[in-house]
Amino acid sequence: MSPIEILQKFNSCYVKIQAIAQDENWLLLIADKKIDPEAATHLADVLHYLGEAMGCVEEIVEVKFNQELEV
């Protein structure tokens, strides 16, 4: 899998997880305390770390893109 493909997969996961975090049913589960309140924190952590990983891969993609432009 190329770096751009990895970045695209990460981005797809990020969008899906973000949709869950903003979903009304998810928010109601937390508000009604039907699940551990820490679940919201864990989901936010997942988004944070996935974003960090995406940033690392973006650097590789950027360098590769710039190298291809120079050729």
Secondary structure as UniProt FT lines:
FT   HELIX           3..22
FT   HELIX           24..31
FT   TURN            32..33
FT   HELIX           38..70
//
